[in-house]
């Protein structure tokens, strides 16, 4: 499995959130509100707005959100 | 060993502390559901002077550092620091370049035992602390310590003084302890940080002038601070220096104690379960061991202040300004009940599966937005990674594995566990016998 920060900057990636370990810190939404939504979430687990992304800037943000997540709940994998 | 921690320990003392210092009603939380709610909530801030309960001495030592911030300020600081503390950035080449030489240095100086020059005795508390100071000094960028040919005892004493200052709220003579910590911080900055920072400022000026590439800057905290100088200046003239001194202190003390717990817990487990000897070097097994030790060993209470009136899941009403005391041992113990543990006993079990959506370290790294920022560096992607190779382990678990590779066995007659000034069980002595090198085969030292 690739670590998020090991991925090349321009690629197609899939974003997933492990609901079992998410700590609801909202760091992901603060880093990338266009990718993660907690305000519309019923249980404090972020909704991934676009699970598959290709835009290089968004990929960078997704990777940063994964790195910042204190519980390591966000996974960014190459498609 | 870890069982010395009692879930209900120190509650009365903690209440007394909170009432005395803060003069505010307080609630002790023992249910995991309430604890989890509070740690996740943005409506509970770290206990700090700005929460409205008057100045405390220890805030003089920590004000303006990441752990002292809340809400958006905390997020922004954490975003900056995360760039440094990414495990893959820090550990790339780290094992071969720094970790192995440091462990070799530690064992080279240790006295031989049993007539075998390859078998040695080491007090892990003392020696791991010195090793961690050198390793974390590299992360902070303290060139004088990193480049020194021997352990810098003067710097070690400064780290200890600042460490006491961070915890001064738990002692009677807060003023004296804080003054000593502030003096130590001042000397740390003048004699150790400033020369290193000056060299980085010069490099950064040349980068901005186009004379050097960006990667000419070392990958350390002092470089990060130089790059974000204007930002840090917004928190006062010494906030950046306090951040650097606090990273030294927090990363060293807690890691040494966690490693000692892990070594001691696994040693005892293997004495009871010799069938697990074959798993002793398995990265995933060692990760679970370390996480289980974190859950059981990090037993100090956490404190939060309500920033608005809130009702907890249990129905408890916490009014704005009131203090909640998170009883970590109680919360962690509750996670065990009803679990699918391989053995039906309380305490260390590397195969334990906790209840609900909880990682095996439970509350060992805290929780919510203030979860330990060094967690990834210490234990890597655990528990997200389903399988793990040795080179994917975090710094602390790698050191733990290195000791296992050298057959570390605890001398049961040479261990002492005491309570530190916060009431947390802390290793004063933990002597192990092990081999100097990995190459020598033949099992544990005789």
Interface residues (C-beta under 8 A of the other chain):
Chain A: X1 X3 X5 X6 X18 X19 X20 X21 X22 X23 X24 X25 X26 X27 X30 X31 X44 X64 X67 X68 X70 X71 X72 X73 X75
Chain B: X39 X40 X42 X72 X75 X78 X79 X82 X86 X87 X88 X89 X357 X358 X359 X365 X367 X368 X369 X371 X372 X373 X375 X376 X381 X382 X383 X384 X385 X386 X392
